Amino acid sequence: MKIKKILFFTLLAGLVFLPMIAFAQTKPNIGLGDDGLVKDAVKEAGYNSNTTETTFASTLGAVVKILMNFSGVIFMSLMVYAGFLWMTARGEEAKVDKAQSIIKASIIGLVIVVSAYSITFFIVPRLLTETAPKEAALE
C-alpha cells in the first residue's frame, strides 16, 4: 500500500510539473533572440563569441520529449503484456480480469499524460506572451 501511495504521488507530481517545464522552450524565447544581447554578454564576459545559444529550457524540452516517448513505450508494453495475458488466460476469470484492469489503467494513464501535455501546449505559450516583456522594454 505504501508503494502505491509513493507511485501515485510521484505520478501526480510528474503530471503537474513536467508539462509546465516541457513548454518553457516554446515561443516567445524570453531574453534571447537575434538582437545580440547574449552575444554582447558573452563578449563582455570574455568567453568565445562562437558559443551556441542552447538554453536550459531547450535542453529540458528535449528531455521532456524523451520522457513522452518513454511513456508511449510503457503504454505499448503494458498493452502488449495485457493482451498476451488475456490470450493465454484459457478461460481463467482471474487472469482475464487482471488483463482488463491493466488495459484500463494504461489507457487512463495515457489519457492523463496526453491531456497534461496538450493543456500545457496551449496554456504556457499564451501565458508567456502575456507576461513577457515587450521588445521596446529590452532597449
Buried (B, 14 or more C-beta within 10 A) or exposed (E): EEEEEEEEEEEEEBBEEBBBBBBBBBEEBBEEEEEEEBBEEBEEEEEEEEEEEEBEBBEBBEEBEEBBEEBEEBBEEBBEBBEEBBEEBEEEEEBBEBBEEBBEEBEEBBEBBBEBBEEBEEEBBEEBEEEBEEEEEEE
